[in-house]
Amino acid sequence: MDVSPSGPCSADSLSRFPINVEKDMQTDYPKLRLPKRFEALEREAKNTGADISQIVQRIDSATARIETLVRQVRDGGLGRFELFLGKSGSGKTTFFKTLGHFFEGID
C-alpha cells in the first residue's frame, strides 16, 4: 500500500471521509478522571459512590513493615512515632488515609 503524501492514504484522500469522533466512538464507559490530590480523589469517590479501596491498591512489598508497626503498638501498649518523607504528590496522604481499608485495627 502506498503511504506517501500523494498516495491513497494522504491527508487529502482521507479528508473525503469525515469522521465524527464523538458520534463514531460513543461508549457506555464513564469519563476517566485522575485527580492529582487524594482529597480530590476522595471527594470524587464519595460523590459517585465508588469504593476507594477499589481505586487505591495495597502495596504488598510495604505490607510487612506496616504489620510490624501495628503489632508493636498493639502488643507493646505504647505509641509509635514514624517519620514519612516524600515529594509532593508521592502518595503520603493517600497512604495514611487508606490504611484502614487494608489493615484491621487501624482507624
KAPE-V814517 format. One record per pair of residues at least 12 apart in sequence whose ideal C-beta (glycine too) atoms are under 6 Angstrom apart, sorted by sequence separation. I is the first residue (numbers start at 0). GAP is how many residues later the second one is. D is the distance in whole Angstrom. If there is no record, write none. Layout:
# KAPE-V814517
i & gap & d
I & GAP & D
I & GAP & D
This chain:
# KAPE-V814517
i & gap & d
55 & 38 & 6
55 & 42 & 5
57 & 44 & 4
52 & 48 & 4
37 & 55 & 4
37 & 56 & 4
37 & 59 & 6
